[in-house]
Amino acid sequence: MALQQRGIATSSIASYPSPSMSRQAPLEPQTHLNSKVSSPEDKLPPPNPPPRRTSSKARIQPQPASTAAQTSGARIACGGKEKAPTTETAPAAREEQQVSEVAAKENAPTPTSSRAGPPAALQRFSSKQASEVPQESKQEVPGGPPKPTLKERAMKLYETAKYLFKFYLEGIKQIWRDREMVSKLRARVKEREEKGLGGIRWVESQMIQTHRANMRKLPLFVAILLILEEILPLVVIYAPSLLPSTCVLPSQLAKMRSEEERRRANAVKALASDEQVRKVVDATMKSDTKVQPPSEQEGQAVVPPTTLASLNRNTLASVADLFALNHWGRPKSLIISSIEKHMAYLRKDDVMLLSALESRGQETFASSVDEETSWTKLRDSDWLWKACSKRGLRSSEASSATMESNLITWLQVGRTEPPSDLGLALLPLALYDGTVEELVKLEGEFSEEHKKGLRQRTAEVVESVVEEERRRMSEPAGEKTTTTEASEGKDLDKKA
């Protein structure tokens, strides 16, 4: 009985809270999540479990419903009544609950953050964009030329510089070879004068003058070649007059002639609109029908000028352009001096040309007439262009017959009564037969050439020089040609 009573007492005591729990202060009633039992025992809080280190994710995330149900189910005792967990079982149940929560969080997909990368939709979009990028931007075009390496570019620059140096060095050597030829020509002229067979011929004088001009240009050109070889293409483009004639390509010479003719045509156009200039031309040509008589303005006759000094500077600059004389940056007095000096040279040159013109009927029969310096040789060679250019006559975009006819007219005008310096300087206006269409064509070529950039024009000059040097080196030793203008008279050296 005592044991039974004791057991009854024990069981009755067990239905009440433990002394340790009764000593705690009463708390506000709290409702557990997903709890369906509202007995008085539910209002008592469970004992605080020992602190356990968990991840921040486990503390932040709310408690799952299944875990709350397990916690509330652990409190239900036998007989369908909820029983508060004891101090021994509560920590173990809480630990199991936290372990299950951590395991569930680790197995579940974690939310993405900005550090982890873009969302799946953005990843799919970026991958689609990457697939749509053309292959040309990712890699080189298959079959295209590979990009040259640094060594290949250095070798190409070396080859280009080598060909440039060889070409201009060959031009310098040609000047020294022409020097020997000119000395033989002078000896030949002296011997002919002693025998009474005449003096120097026009072609011979032109060869000597060309060589003399090349010798004057040689020191500066050699300095540029040895010190600043890279600027030689710029010299060809902007200052071709600094180049010796032995260092000018035929293509470059054609461009120089075209530019000279363009300036001459513009000068003729500017001078033809001046009434005073037209009066002088009419007086010079006398009965020539190419020049119209001057008009009168306001009942007064236009008084023509008598000297070069009576012209203004702009008119003098146009006259200088007729004869390809330099006038840039020069005052009026220097321009007049340059024109007068050139007129004196033309008077002496006309005498030799007249001698060749008068002897053209004796070329076949007279043995004293040198066939290589005759008028026929002049007409069929490049010297005809030079003779017309020096006299301000049309020398580009014209046939040989036209140039020969204009040159003969020039010589016949000054045969009987030589005109004054002013009349001789304005004589090209009466003989110029260029048309407006030709001037427009020259202006178009000039504008097209200047539309090209400096790099493109320089590349064209370098390419033409390299091609010419390669062609010359590929020729046999006995067939190599030169670019010198004086080489046209090489047969004269053979006869000397």
TACORSUL-V114378 format. One record per backbone hydrogen bond with DSSP energy under -1.0 kcal/mol. NH is the residue of the N-H (numbers start at 1). CO is the residue of the C=O. If there is no record, write none. Layout:
nh & co
NH & CO
NH & CO
//
This chain:
nh & co
5 & 1
6 & 2
7 & 3
8 & 4
9 & 5
10 & 6
11 & 7
12 & 8
13 & 9
14 & 10
16 & 13
22 & 18
23 & 19
35 & 32
42 & 39
43 & 40
44 & 41
59 & 55
60 & 56
61 & 57
68 & 64
69 & 65
70 & 66
71 & 67
72 & 68
73 & 69
74 & 70
77 & 81
83 & 75
90 & 86
93 & 89
94 & 90
95 & 91
96 & 92
97 & 93
98 & 94
99 & 95
100 & 96
101 & 97
102 & 98
103 & 99
104 & 100
105 & 101
106 & 102
107 & 103
108 & 104
123 & 119
124 & 120
125 & 121
126 & 122
127 & 123
128 & 124
129 & 125
130 & 126
131 & 127
132 & 128
139 & 135
144 & 141
153 & 149
154 & 150
155 & 151
156 & 152
157 & 153
158 & 154
159 & 155
160 & 156
161 & 157
162 & 158
163 & 159
164 & 160
165 & 161
166 & 162
167 & 163
168 & 164
169 & 165
170 & 166
171 & 167
172 & 168
173 & 169
174 & 170
175 & 171
176 & 172
177 & 173
178 & 174
179 & 175
180 & 176
181 & 177
182 & 178
183 & 179
184 & 180
185 & 181
186 & 182
187 & 183
188 & 184
189 & 185
190 & 186
191 & 187
192 & 188
193 & 189
194 & 190
195 & 191
197 & 192
205 & 201
206 & 202
207 & 203
208 & 204
209 & 205
210 & 206
211 & 207
212 & 208
213 & 209
214 & 210
215 & 211
216 & 212
217 & 213
218 & 214
221 & 217
222 & 218
223 & 219
224 & 220
225 & 221
226 & 222
227 & 223
228 & 224
231 & 228
232 & 229
235 & 231
236 & 232
237 & 233
238 & 234
239 & 235
242 & 239
243 & 240
247 & 244
253 & 249
254 & 250
255 & 251
256 & 252
257 & 253
258 & 254
259 & 255
260 & 256
261 & 257
262 & 258
263 & 259
264 & 260
265 & 261
266 & 262
267 & 263
268 & 264
269 & 265
270 & 266
271 & 267
272 & 268
274 & 271
278 & 274
279 & 275
280 & 276
281 & 277
282 & 278
283 & 279
284 & 280
285 & 281
286 & 282
288 & 285
297 & 300
300 & 297
311 & 308
316 & 312
317 & 313
318 & 314
319 & 315
320 & 316
321 & 317
322 & 318
325 & 320
330 & 327
335 & 331
336 & 332
337 & 333
338 & 334
339 & 335
340 & 336
341 & 337
342 & 338
343 & 339
344 & 340
345 & 341
346 & 342
347 & 343
348 & 344
349 & 345
350 & 346
352 & 348
353 & 349
354 & 350
355 & 351
356 & 352
357 & 353
358 & 354
359 & 355
362 & 359
366 & 362
378 & 374
379 & 375
380 & 376
386 & 382
387 & 383
388 & 384
389 & 385
390 & 386
392 & 389
393 & 388
403 & 399
404 & 400
405 & 401
406 & 402
407 & 403
408 & 404
409 & 405
410 & 406
411 & 407
412 & 408
413 & 409
414 & 410
424 & 420
425 & 421
426 & 422
429 & 426
430 & 427
432 & 428
439 & 435
440 & 436
441 & 437
442 & 438
443 & 439
444 & 440
445 & 441
446 & 442
447 & 443
448 & 444
449 & 445
450 & 446
451 & 447
457 & 453
458 & 454
459 & 455
460 & 456
461 & 457
462 & 458
463 & 459
464 & 460
465 & 461
466 & 462
467 & 463
468 & 464
469 & 465
470 & 466
471 & 467
472 & 468
473 & 469
474 & 470
479 & 476
488 & 485
489 & 486
490 & 487
492 & 489
494 & 490
495 & 491
496 & 492
//
